[in-house]
Amino acid sequence: MCGIVAYIGPKDATPFLLEGLARLEYRGYDSAGVAVAGRTGGLKLRKVKGRVADLAAAVPARFKGGTGIGHTRWATHGVPSDANAHPHLDNAERIAVVHNGIIENADELRAKLTADGAVFRSETDTEVLSHLIAAHAAGGVELEDAVRAALGRVVGTYGIAVLDAEQPDRIVVARNGSPIVLGIGEKEMFAASDVSALVRYTRQVVHLEDGELATVRADGFRTFTADARTTHRQPSTVDWEIDSFDTGGYEHYLLKEIHEQPGSVERTLSGRLDERFSTAHLGGLNLDARELREIRRVKILGCGSAYYAGEMGAQLIEELARIPAHSEPASEFRYRNPVIEADTLYVAVSQSGETYDTLAAVQEIKRKGGRVLGVVNTVGSAIARECDGGIYLHAGPEVSVASTKAFTSTVVAFALLALHFGRIHDLSPADGRRIVAALQALPDQIREVLDQSEAIAKLAAEYADSTGMMFIGRVRGYPVAREGAQKLKEISYVHAEAYPASELKHGPLALISPELPTVALVPDDELLDKNLTTLGEIKARSGRVIAVAHRRPEDRLVDHCILVPKSEPELDPLLLNIPLQLLAYHAAVALGRDVDKPRNLAKSVTVE
């Protein structure tokens, strides 16, 4: 969730550092800073509480040097402040460190270092690293050896970049649970926590593995382990375009990404539908038909919106493949000492592929001999590398903190997986053709929903000042309600709750009043009559109702209605969700919220 950038080469590092940090703003942060090794010696440091723009304003014109590191911080130890911002220096101001992650034994190390004479200037766990590395770097020790020795005393997670004023010809980076990516340039090198900071300068990248370090020089890099064994990493090519990280004329990244969904769905589907056999091609699963027939249940793991997408995926798998499937929060999974079954397929869901809780769940499953697939958007990410196989979303970069197009593409990926499973099991060719045709129709149907954006904006403005909002749906609709409530909470800060519509009378009905409107998902399916009865119960208690439906219910049952095109019942949830994205977005705009960077949240959660 914090951001790291680093540069070494013949140019001044500062312009790249500031631009790279700006590219990482979407990850969420509360302060920022840069350090460069001056060409005449010594370190130059600037760091501020606030945005990258505040940092840029504080950097003087003569802040020059060819080697530098930068950071955007999301507070874990100590409040947001200039002092707690990264980079952190040792007392001699020789070693500068930026760090993502959490040092779990920081208090113990701080006490020992203080006893040895170190003076701490911040409340952070990261400052421990700068003093610790400096202690090991005394006496002409190579920087990489000092970093290795220091990390040998550390317990916790980290992605770090280290700069030494006395060895400005190199930067040392290391990874353990928090991503670090190297970028290969022409007689210059880059490093970052996210490829979005690099794509303007290079498409050739190297992802470090956990427990791996790298020494980065202007003319190349060397990777090695904590015990100094050399490793061999081959560069891969990033296929994202720099234009993907611009707003493209939209007011916010979030609105742009909502409107990109027809294209992102087309990319997720591209080359994967087989009309001849009414199935899906998913070669990346690394499982043949015989192995898939041996799967007796599916367990899906994700956090936040990825968890809700997993709930929709579980429903698809059960309906189309008739295999028991269940979704649960990855953050809770390993703490209940789960039973890992040989005939269970585990699926890890993460847009970034770096979500720490999900990665830890994958590692727990692998440790116990389980088989894991990944559904991720970022090629080469940690979860993608850890898994036995999987499905890349190809949704394109998602910059806004709140997930929209990646969420939709994730559900589409689960539809492909369910179709593939189903046709291997008992899904008939006729039903397979039905699902294939419905998937092919989705992009144009999403465009139909997006054409209602202006009307939904007026509706959102009318309801934006509500003290809260209830979201309800039944069976297929309940995960959609949960995701809709999540979006509203995330970006508008309006309290929202989601319930199965059938559960309303078992307690939550007490909350219904004119001040608490309800968003009801009312698809034209086998539960339509039951959903209409629930609307009647709400209206009988003077509740206001916004229905998201295939056809408008009677006026006495609703105050407003958003109509969506009808798909096949299994895929209806995909289309029912799009208006909820627009509703949340326009409500946030009406309330003047920071839509792309909501308070207290980060895009990629790489700490526990």
Buried (B, 14 or more C-beta within 10 A) or exposed (E): BBBBBBBBBEBBBBEBBBBBBBBBBBBBBBBBBBBBBBEEEBBBBBBBBBBBEEBBEBBEEEBBBBBBBBBBBBBBBBEBBBBBBBBBBBBEBBBBBBBBBBBEBBEEBBEBBEEEEBEBEBEBBBBBBBBBBBBBBEEEBBBBEBBBBBBEBBEBBBBBBBBBBBBBBBBBBBBBBBBBBBBBBEEBBBBBBBBBBBBBBBBEBBBBBBBBBBBBBBEEBBBBEBEEEEBEBEBBEBEBEEEBBEBEEBEBBBBBBBBBBBBBBBBBBEEBBBEEEBBBEBEBBEBEEEEBEEBEBBBBBBBBBBBBBBBBBBBBBBBBBEBEBBBBBBBBBBEEEBEBBEEBBBBBBBBBBBBBBBBBBBBBBBEEEBBBBBBBBBBBBBBBBBBBBBBBBBBBBBBBBBBBBBBBBBBBBBBBBBBBBBBBBEBEEEBBBBBBBBBEBBBEBBBBBBEBBEBBBEBBBBBBEBEBBBBBBBBBBBBBBBBBBBBBBBBBBBBBBBBBBBBBEEEBBEBBEEEBBBBBBBBEBEBBEEBBEBBBBBBEEEBBBBBBBBEBBEEEBBBBBBBBBBBBBBBBBBBBBBBBBBBBBBBBBBBEBEBBBBEEBBBBBBBB
